[in-house]
Amino acid sequence: MMRFLLPLFFLLLLEIQGLKAVQEASPPPSSAATAQKEMIPGGEMTVREYDPRSTLVVPGREYPRAKYPFIDFHSHHRPNRPPEEIDQVVRDMDRINMAVAVNLSGGSGERIKAHTANYVKRYPTRFVLFASPDFSGIDEPDWGKKAAAQLEQDVRNGAQGLKLFKNFGLEVKYKDGSRLKVDDPILDPIWEACARLRIPAILHTGEPSEFFQPIDKHNERWQELIEHPDRARPPDKYPRFEELMAERDRLFLKHKNTTFVAAHMGWHANDLARLGKMLDQTPNLYVELAAVIYDFGRQPLTGHDWMVRYQDRVLMGKDIFAASEYPTYFRVLESRDEYFPYYRKYHAFWRMYGLSLPDEVLKKIYYKNALKLLPKIDASRFPR
Protein backbone atom coordinates (compact mmCIF):
# COMPACT_ATOMS: atom_id res chain seq x y z
CA MET A 1 0.00 0.00 0.00
CA MET A 2 2.85 2.35 0.89
CA ARG A 3 4.45 2.11 -2.50
CA PHE A 4 1.22 3.38 -4.10
CA LEU A 5 0.80 6.29 -1.66
CA LEU A 6 4.34 7.68 -1.90
CA PRO A 7 4.11 8.70 -5.60
CA LEU A 8 0.77 10.41 -4.92
CA PHE A 9 2.29 12.25 -1.98
CA PHE A 10 5.18 13.56 -4.11
CA LEU A 11 2.80 14.61 -6.91
CA LEU A 12 0.65 16.54 -4.43
CA LEU A 13 3.73 18.18 -2.97
CA LEU A 14 4.91 19.28 -6.42
CA GLU A 15 1.46 20.71 -7.22
CA ILE A 16 1.38 22.71 -3.99
CA GLN A 17 4.85 24.09 -4.68
CA GLY A 18 3.87 25.03 -8.22
CA LEU A 19 0.74 26.80 -7.04
CA LYS A 20 2.80 28.70 -4.47
CA ALA A 21 5.24 29.79 -7.17
CA VAL A 22 2.41 31.09 -9.35
CA GLN A 23 0.96 33.02 -6.42
CA GLU A 24 4.33 34.56 -5.64
CA ALA A 25 4.82 35.61 -9.27
CA SER A 26 1.32 37.13 -9.63
CA PRO A 27 0.00 40.19 -7.71
CA PRO A 28 -2.87 39.51 -5.35
CA PRO A 29 -6.30 40.21 -6.83
CA SER A 30 -7.52 43.80 -6.11
CA SER A 31 -11.08 44.63 -5.30
CA ALA A 32 -12.71 47.84 -6.56
CA ALA A 33 -12.34 49.31 -3.08
CA THR A 34 -8.61 48.46 -3.01
CA ALA A 35 -8.12 50.01 -6.43
CA GLN A 36 -9.97 53.13 -5.29
CA LYS A 37 -7.70 53.44 -2.27
CA GLU A 38 -4.67 53.20 -4.54
CA MET A 39 -5.97 55.97 -6.83
CA ILE A 40 -7.50 58.39 -4.31
CA PRO A 41 -5.67 59.70 -1.24
CA GLY A 42 -7.57 58.62 1.82
CA GLY A 43 -9.55 56.07 -0.16
CA GLU A 44 -12.67 58.24 -0.56
CA MET A 45 -13.73 61.32 -2.48
CA THR A 46 -16.72 63.60 -1.99
CA VAL A 47 -18.44 65.81 -4.52
CA ARG A 48 -16.66 68.75 -2.92
CA GLU A 49 -13.28 67.23 -3.83
CA TYR A 50 -14.22 66.13 -7.32
CA ASP A 51 -12.88 68.72 -9.75
CA PRO A 52 -12.37 67.11 -13.17
CA ARG A 53 -10.30 68.68 -15.91
CA SER A 54 -12.44 69.38 -18.95
CA THR A 55 -11.31 67.65 -22.12
CA LEU A 56 -13.64 69.74 -24.27
CA VAL A 57 -11.75 71.75 -26.88
CA VAL A 58 -13.72 74.81 -27.98
CA PRO A 59 -12.78 78.40 -28.92
CA GLY A 60 -12.66 80.89 -26.08
CA ARG A 61 -10.54 83.44 -24.28
CA GLU A 62 -10.35 85.35 -21.01
CA TYR A 63 -12.11 88.70 -20.54
CA PRO A 64 -9.95 90.55 -17.99
CA ARG A 65 -11.52 93.95 -18.71
CA ALA A 66 -15.10 95.00 -19.43
CA LYS A 67 -15.75 96.17 -22.97
CA TYR A 68 -17.26 99.42 -21.65
CA PRO A 69 -16.72 101.34 -18.42
CA PHE A 70 -19.24 100.12 -15.89
CA ILE A 71 -20.95 101.18 -12.69
CA ASP A 72 -20.98 98.45 -10.06
CA PHE A 73 -24.35 99.05 -8.42
CA HIS A 74 -23.70 96.53 -5.63
CA SER A 75 -20.36 96.81 -3.85
CA HIS A 76 -19.21 96.86 -0.23
CA HIS A 77 -16.31 98.77 1.35
CA ARG A 78 -15.72 99.38 5.04
CA PRO A 79 -15.51 103.02 6.21
CA ASN A 80 -12.17 102.87 8.06
CA ARG A 81 -10.05 101.44 5.26
CA PRO A 82 -6.54 102.98 5.17
CA PRO A 83 -5.86 105.43 2.31
CA GLU A 84 -3.29 103.13 0.70
CA GLU A 85 -5.86 100.33 0.51
CA ILE A 86 -8.39 102.66 -1.12
CA ASP A 87 -5.71 103.65 -3.63
CA GLN A 88 -5.25 99.94 -4.44
CA VAL A 89 -9.01 99.49 -4.86
CA VAL A 90 -9.06 102.32 -7.41
CA ARG A 91 -6.12 100.80 -9.28
CA ASP A 92 -8.01 97.49 -9.39
CA MET A 93 -11.10 99.33 -10.63
CA ASP A 94 -9.06 100.91 -13.42
CA ARG A 95 -7.65 97.52 -14.39
CA ILE A 96 -11.10 95.98 -14.96
CA ASN A 97 -12.69 99.19 -16.38
CA MET A 98 -14.94 99.90 -13.37
CA ALA A 99 -15.75 103.59 -13.51
CA VAL A 100 -17.81 103.87 -10.31
CA ALA A 101 -18.36 101.65 -7.26
CA VAL A 102 -21.68 102.07 -5.45
CA ASN A 103 -20.80 101.35 -1.83
CA LEU A 104 -23.95 99.96 -0.19
CA SER A 105 -22.28 99.80 3.24
CA GLY A 106 -22.61 103.50 3.97
CA GLY A 107 -24.69 103.08 7.13
CA SER A 108 -26.12 106.29 8.56
CA GLY A 109 -25.18 109.26 10.71
CA GLU A 110 -21.49 109.37 11.58
CA ARG A 111 -20.75 106.32 9.46
CA ILE A 112 -21.91 108.13 6.31
CA LYS A 113 -19.66 111.05 7.21
CA ALA A 114 -16.71 108.70 7.68
CA HIS A 115 -17.32 107.06 4.30
CA THR A 116 -17.58 110.45 2.61
CA ALA A 117 -14.34 111.66 4.19
CA ASN A 118 -12.44 108.47 3.45
CA TYR A 119 -13.67 107.61 -0.06
CA VAL A 120 -15.62 110.38 -1.78
CA LYS A 121 -13.37 113.26 -0.82
CA ARG A 122 -10.32 111.25 -1.88
CA TYR A 123 -11.88 110.06 -5.15
CA PRO A 124 -14.95 112.26 -5.82
CA THR A 125 -15.87 110.60 -9.14
CA ARG A 126 -15.25 106.97 -8.25
CA PHE A 127 -17.48 106.18 -5.25
CA VAL A 128 -21.20 106.56 -4.51
CA LEU A 129 -22.60 105.93 -1.02
CA PHE A 130 -25.94 104.47 0.02
CA ALA A 131 -27.42 104.84 3.50
CA SER A 132 -29.18 102.20 5.63
CA PRO A 133 -31.75 102.63 8.44
CA ASP A 134 -30.98 101.79 12.06
CA PHE A 135 -33.61 99.28 13.22
CA SER A 136 -32.58 99.32 16.87
CA GLY A 137 -35.43 101.65 17.87
CA ILE A 138 -38.38 100.27 15.90
CA ASP A 139 -40.49 99.96 19.07
CA GLU A 140 -40.22 103.69 19.74
CA PRO A 141 -43.16 105.98 18.82
CA ASP A 142 -42.86 107.55 15.35
CA TRP A 143 -39.77 105.48 14.55
CA GLY A 144 -40.63 105.51 10.84
CA LYS A 145 -40.78 109.30 10.70
CA LYS A 146 -37.51 109.58 12.62
CA ALA A 147 -35.84 107.10 10.26
CA ALA A 148 -37.08 109.10 7.27
CA ALA A 149 -35.69 112.29 8.78
CA GLN A 150 -32.35 110.57 9.35
CA LEU A 151 -32.34 109.44 5.72
CA GLU A 152 -32.83 113.03 4.59
CA GLN A 153 -29.86 114.05 6.74
CA ASP A 154 -27.79 111.19 5.33
CA VAL A 155 -28.57 112.40 1.81
CA ARG A 156 -27.38 115.87 2.77
CA ASN A 157 -24.20 114.19 4.04
CA GLY A 158 -23.56 112.46 0.74
CA ALA A 159 -25.83 109.40 0.39
CA GLN A 160 -27.41 108.88 -3.04
CA GLY A 161 -29.64 105.91 -2.24
CA LEU A 162 -30.95 103.54 0.42
CA LYS A 163 -29.90 99.92 1.06
CA LEU A 164 -31.83 97.32 3.08
CA PHE A 165 -29.70 94.32 4.06
CA LYS A 166 -30.65 90.64 4.35
CA ASN A 167 -31.54 90.91 8.03
CA PHE A 168 -34.55 92.98 6.94
CA GLY A 169 -37.45 90.55 6.69
CA LEU A 170 -35.49 87.67 8.23
CA GLU A 171 -34.08 88.71 11.59
CA VAL A 172 -35.19 92.23 12.52
CA LYS A 173 -37.81 91.87 15.26
CA TYR A 174 -39.87 93.92 17.67
CA LYS A 175 -39.32 93.56 21.40
CA ASP A 176 -42.21 91.10 21.61
CA GLY A 177 -40.34 88.77 19.24
CA SER A 178 -42.57 89.33 16.22
CA ARG A 179 -40.81 89.78 12.88
CA LEU A 180 -40.65 93.11 11.09
CA LYS A 181 -42.24 92.19 7.79
CA VAL A 182 -40.96 93.60 4.52
CA ASP A 183 -44.22 95.45 3.86
CA ASP A 184 -44.81 96.64 7.44
CA PRO A 185 -46.57 100.05 7.37
CA ILE A 186 -44.09 101.38 9.94
CA LEU A 187 -41.64 101.69 7.03
CA ASP A 188 -43.92 103.74 4.79
CA PRO A 189 -42.33 107.11 5.73
CA ILE A 190 -38.96 105.77 4.55
CA TRP A 191 -40.26 104.72 1.13
CA GLU A 192 -42.09 108.05 0.81
CA ALA A 193 -38.86 109.87 1.64
CA CYS A 194 -37.05 107.94 -1.11
CA ALA A 195 -39.72 109.05 -3.61
CA ARG A 196 -39.55 112.65 -2.40
CA LEU A 197 -35.74 112.72 -2.50
CA ARG A 198 -35.69 110.85 -5.84
CA ILE A 199 -33.24 108.26 -4.65
CA PRO A 200 -33.44 104.51 -5.34
CA ALA A 201 -33.95 101.91 -2.62
CA ILE A 202 -32.18 98.58 -3.13
CA LEU A 203 -33.54 95.63 -1.14
CA HIS A 204 -31.88 92.33 -0.35
CA THR A 205 -34.98 90.29 0.41
CA GLY A 206 -34.55 86.68 1.49
CA GLU A 207 -31.86 84.35 0.19
CA PRO A 208 -31.65 81.76 -2.63
CA SER A 209 -34.77 79.61 -2.48
CA GLU A 210 -32.73 76.44 -1.84
CA PHE A 211 -31.51 77.91 1.46
CA PHE A 212 -35.07 77.44 2.71
CA GLN A 213 -35.24 73.80 1.60
CA PRO A 214 -34.02 70.61 3.34
CA ILE A 215 -30.27 70.04 3.04
CA ASP A 216 -30.39 66.73 1.20
CA LYS A 217 -29.21 65.12 -2.02
CA HIS A 218 -31.81 67.06 -4.02
CA ASN A 219 -30.68 70.50 -2.84
CA GLU A 220 -28.84 72.37 -5.59
CA ARG A 221 -26.93 74.44 -3.02
CA TRP A 222 -25.95 71.43 -0.88
CA GLN A 223 -22.23 72.11 -0.99
CA GLU A 224 -22.60 75.76 0.03
CA LEU A 225 -24.92 74.85 2.90
CA ILE A 226 -22.54 72.14 4.10
CA GLU A 227 -19.61 74.54 4.04
CA HIS A 228 -21.66 77.44 5.46
CA PRO A 229 -24.44 75.94 7.61
CA ASP A 230 -25.34 79.37 9.01
CA ARG A 231 -26.82 80.24 5.61
CA ALA A 232 -29.63 77.70 5.97
CA ARG A 233 -33.09 79.12 6.66
CA PRO A 234 -35.10 76.32 8.30
CA PRO A 235 -38.86 76.93 8.72
CA ASP A 236 -38.75 76.70 12.52
CA LYS A 237 -36.57 79.82 12.66
CA TYR A 238 -37.36 81.82 9.53
CA PRO A 239 -40.32 82.71 7.32
CA ARG A 240 -40.69 80.68 4.15
CA PHE A 241 -39.24 81.92 0.89
CA GLU A 242 -42.60 82.53 -0.78
CA GLU A 243 -43.85 84.43 2.26
CA LEU A 244 -40.95 86.87 1.95
CA MET A 245 -41.43 87.23 -1.80
CA ALA A 246 -45.12 88.04 -1.33
CA GLU A 247 -44.31 90.73 1.24
CA ARG A 248 -41.70 92.24 -1.06
CA ASP A 249 -43.99 92.27 -4.09
CA ARG A 250 -46.79 93.95 -2.13
CA LEU A 251 -44.32 96.62 -1.04
CA PHE A 252 -43.23 97.35 -4.62
CA LEU A 253 -46.82 97.65 -5.80
CA LYS A 254 -47.91 99.82 -2.87
CA HIS A 255 -45.22 102.48 -3.34
CA LYS A 256 -45.38 103.10 -7.06
CA ASN A 257 -43.60 106.47 -6.86
CA THR A 258 -40.53 104.93 -5.24
CA THR A 259 -37.79 103.48 -7.43
CA PHE A 260 -36.85 100.05 -6.11
CA VAL A 261 -33.96 97.76 -7.04
CA ALA A 262 -34.28 94.05 -6.24
CA ALA A 263 -30.79 92.93 -5.26
CA HIS A 264 -29.51 89.64 -6.69
CA MET A 265 -32.19 89.68 -9.42
CA GLY A 266 -34.73 89.23 -6.64
CA TRP A 267 -33.40 85.64 -6.30
CA HIS A 268 -35.40 84.78 -9.43
CA ALA A 269 -32.55 84.49 -11.97
CA ASN A 270 -33.30 80.77 -11.98
CA ASP A 271 -36.88 81.51 -13.07
CA LEU A 272 -36.71 84.28 -15.65
CA ALA A 273 -40.37 83.95 -16.64
CA ARG A 274 -41.35 84.79 -13.07
CA LEU A 275 -38.84 87.65 -12.90
CA GLY A 276 -40.06 89.07 -16.20
CA LYS A 277 -43.66 88.97 -15.01
CA MET A 278 -42.65 90.85 -11.85
CA LEU A 279 -40.96 93.56 -13.92
CA ASP A 280 -43.99 93.80 -16.21
CA GLN A 281 -46.25 94.39 -13.20
CA THR A 282 -43.89 96.81 -11.45
CA PRO A 283 -42.67 99.67 -13.69
CA ASN A 284 -40.82 101.25 -10.74
CA LEU A 285 -38.56 98.20 -10.30
CA TYR A 286 -35.02 97.46 -11.47
CA VAL A 287 -32.88 94.38 -10.81
CA GLU A 288 -29.12 93.85 -10.51
CA LEU A 289 -26.77 90.95 -11.17
CA ALA A 290 -24.78 90.65 -7.96
CA ALA A 291 -23.83 87.08 -7.03
CA VAL A 292 -26.22 85.41 -9.51
CA ILE A 293 -24.39 85.54 -12.86
CA TYR A 294 -24.05 81.74 -12.53
CA ASP A 295 -27.77 81.38 -13.30
CA PHE A 296 -27.46 83.31 -16.56
CA GLY A 297 -24.31 81.39 -17.44
CA ARG A 298 -26.22 78.09 -17.54
CA GLN A 299 -29.10 79.29 -19.73
CA PRO A 300 -27.42 81.25 -22.53
CA LEU A 301 -30.31 81.13 -25.00
CA THR A 302 -33.11 82.02 -22.59
CA GLY A 303 -30.79 84.40 -20.74
CA HIS A 304 -29.83 86.25 -23.93
CA ASP A 305 -33.44 86.75 -24.98
CA TRP A 306 -34.48 87.83 -21.50
CA MET A 307 -31.67 90.39 -21.24
CA VAL A 308 -32.55 91.84 -24.62
CA ARG A 309 -36.21 92.13 -23.65
CA TYR A 310 -35.54 93.73 -20.25
CA GLN A 311 -32.39 95.62 -21.18
CA ASP A 312 -33.73 98.87 -19.68
CA ARG A 313 -34.23 97.35 -16.22
CA VAL A 314 -30.96 95.51 -15.45
CA LEU A 315 -27.97 96.91 -13.54
CA MET A 316 -24.43 95.60 -13.26
CA GLY A 317 -23.50 94.42 -9.77
CA LYS A 318 -21.03 92.03 -8.19
CA ASP A 319 -21.35 92.20 -4.34
CA ILE A 320 -17.97 91.29 -2.81
CA PHE A 321 -15.24 93.41 -4.38
CA ALA A 322 -12.64 91.01 -5.77
CA ALA A 323 -11.08 92.22 -9.01
CA SER A 324 -10.11 88.68 -10.04
CA GLU A 325 -13.75 87.54 -10.09
CA TYR A 326 -15.29 90.20 -12.36
CA PRO A 327 -13.91 88.64 -15.60
CA THR A 328 -16.44 85.81 -15.27
CA TYR A 329 -19.21 88.44 -15.43
CA PHE A 330 -17.67 90.05 -18.49
CA ARG A 331 -17.28 86.69 -20.21
CA VAL A 332 -20.88 85.63 -19.53
CA LEU A 333 -22.31 88.95 -20.72
CA GLU A 334 -20.01 89.68 -23.67
CA SER A 335 -18.77 86.40 -25.15
CA ARG A 336 -20.24 83.45 -26.98
CA ASP A 337 -17.77 81.12 -25.28
CA GLU A 338 -18.88 77.68 -24.14
CA TYR A 339 -18.34 75.59 -21.04
CA PHE A 340 -16.00 77.76 -18.98
CA PRO A 341 -15.67 77.63 -15.18
CA TYR A 342 -17.30 79.81 -12.58
CA TYR A 343 -14.98 81.28 -9.96
CA ARG A 344 -16.57 79.75 -6.86
CA LYS A 345 -17.54 76.09 -7.04
CA TYR A 346 -19.95 76.00 -4.10
CA HIS A 347 -22.11 78.60 -5.86
CA ALA A 348 -22.15 76.75 -9.16
CA PHE A 349 -20.80 73.28 -9.83
CA TRP A 350 -21.86 73.68 -13.48
CA ARG A 351 -20.02 75.45 -16.31
CA MET A 352 -20.79 78.83 -17.88
CA TYR A 353 -21.83 79.86 -21.39
CA GLY A 354 -21.67 83.35 -22.89
CA LEU A 355 -24.82 85.35 -23.70
CA SER A 356 -23.14 87.36 -26.48
CA LEU A 357 -25.23 90.47 -25.75
CA PRO A 358 -25.40 93.28 -28.32
CA ASP A 359 -23.32 96.37 -27.61
CA GLU A 360 -26.32 98.58 -26.89
CA VAL A 361 -27.60 96.11 -24.31
CA LEU A 362 -24.16 95.92 -22.71
CA LYS A 363 -24.00 99.71 -22.46
CA LYS A 364 -27.36 99.82 -20.68
CA ILE A 365 -26.41 97.11 -18.20
CA TYR A 366 -22.92 98.46 -17.61
CA TYR A 367 -23.78 102.13 -17.08
CA LYS A 368 -26.77 103.71 -18.86
CA ASN A 369 -29.45 102.30 -16.56
CA ALA A 370 -27.45 103.22 -13.46
CA LEU A 371 -27.03 106.78 -14.72
CA LYS A 372 -30.81 107.12 -14.81
CA LEU A 373 -31.00 106.22 -11.12
CA LEU A 374 -27.90 108.14 -10.01
CA PRO A 375 -28.01 111.46 -11.91
CA LYS A 376 -25.17 112.99 -9.86
CA ILE A 377 -22.67 110.77 -11.67
CA ASP A 378 -21.03 112.65 -14.53
CA ALA A 379 -22.47 110.97 -17.65
CA SER A 380 -19.92 112.65 -19.93
CA ARG A 381 -17.33 110.12 -18.74
CA PHE A 382 -19.17 107.28 -20.51
CA PRO A 383 -19.60 106.47 -24.21
CA ARG A 384 -22.89 107.58 -25.77
Rosetta blueprint (number, residue, H / E / L):
1 M L
2 M H
3 R H
4 F H
5 L H
6 L H
7 P H
8 L H
9 F H
10 F H
11 L H
12 L H
13 L H
14 L H
15 E H
16 I H
17 Q H
18 G H
19 L H
20 K H
21 A H
22 V H
23 Q H
24 E H
25 A H
26 S L
27 P L
28 P L
29 P L
30 S L
31 S L
32 A H
33 A H
34 T H
35 A H
36 Q H
37 K H
38 E H
39 M H
40 I L
41 P H
42 G H
43 G H
44 E L
45 M L
46 T L
47 V L
48 R L
49 E L
50 Y L
51 D L
52 P L
53 R L
54 S L
55 T L
56 L L
57 V L
58 V L
59 P L
60 G L
61 R L
62 E L
63 Y L
64 P L
65 R L
66 A L
67 K L
68 Y L
69 P L
70 F E
71 I E
72 D E
73 F E
74 H E
75 S E
76 H L
77 H L
78 R L
79 P L
80 N L
81 R L
82 P L
83 P H
84 E H
85 E H
86 I H
87 D H
88 Q H
89 V H
90 V H
91 R H
92 D H
93 M H
94 D H
95 R H
96 I H
97 N L
98 M E
99 A E
100 V E
101 A E
102 V E
103 N E
104 L L
105 S L
106 G L
107 G L
108 S L
109 G L
110 E H
111 R H
112 I H
113 K H
114 A H
115 H H
116 T H
117 A H
118 N H
119 Y H
120 V H
121 K L
122 R L
123 Y L
124 P L
125 T L
126 R L
127 F E
128 V E
129 L E
130 F E
131 A E
132 S L
133 P L
134 D L
135 F H
136 S H
137 G H
138 I L
139 D L
140 E L
141 P L
142 D L
143 W H
144 G H
145 K H
146 K H
147 A H
148 A H
149 A H
150 Q H
151 L H
152 E H
153 Q H
154 D H
155 V H
156 R H
157 N L
158 G L
159 A E
160 Q E
161 G E
162 L E
163 K E
164 L E
165 F L
166 K L
167 N L
168 F L
169 G L
170 L L
171 E L
172 V L
173 K E
174 Y L
175 K L
176 D L
177 G L
178 S L
179 R E
180 L L
181 K L
182 V L
183 D L
184 D L
185 P H
186 I H
187 L H
188 D H
189 P H
190 I H
191 W H
192 E H
193 A H
194 C H
195 A H
196 R H
197 L H
198 R L
199 I L
200 P L
201 A E
202 I E
203 L E
204 H L
205 T L
206 G L
207 E L
208 P L
209 S H
210 E H
211 F H
212 F H
213 Q L
214 P L
215 I L
216 D L
217 K L
218 H L
219 N L
220 E L
221 R L
222 W H
223 Q H
224 E H
225 L H
226 I H
227 E H
228 H L
229 P H
230 D H
231 R H
232 A L
233 R L
234 P L
235 P L
236 D L
237 K L
238 Y L
239 P L
240 R L
241 F H
242 E H
243 E H
244 L H
245 M H
246 A H
247 E H
248 R H
249 D H
250 R H
251 L H
252 F H
253 L H
254 K H
255 H L
256 K L
257 N L
258 T L
259 T L
260 F E
261 V E
262 A E
263 A H
264 H H
265 M H
266 G H
267 W H
268 H L
269 A L
270 N L
271 D L
272 L H
273 A H
274 R H
275 L H
276 G H
277 K H
278 M H
279 L H
280 D H
281 Q H
282 T L
283 P L
284 N L
285 L E
286 Y E
287 V E
288 E E
289 L L
290 A L
291 A L
292 V L
293 I H
294 Y H
295 D H
296 F H
297 G L
298 R L
299 Q L
300 P H
301 L H
302 T H
303 G H
304 H H
305 D H
306 W H
307 M H
308 V H
309 R H
310 Y L
311 Q L
312 D L
313 R L
314 V E
315 L E
316 M L
317 G L
318 K L
319 D E
320 I L
321 F L
322 A L
323 A H
324 S H
325 E H
326 Y H
327 P H
328 T H
329 Y H
330 F H
331 R H
332 V H
333 L H
334 E H
335 S L
336 R L
337 D L
338 E L
339 Y L
340 F E
341 P L
342 Y L
343 Y L
344 R L
345 K L
346 Y L
347 H L
348 A L
349 F L
350 W L
351 R L
352 M E
353 Y L
354 G L
355 L L
356 S L
357 L L
358 P L
359 D H
360 E H
361 V H
362 L H
363 K H
364 K H
365 I H
366 Y H
367 Y H
368 K H
369 N H
370 A H
371 L H
372 K H
373 L H
374 L L
375 P L
376 K L
377 I L
378 D L
379 A H
380 S H
381 R H
382 F L
383 P L
384 R L
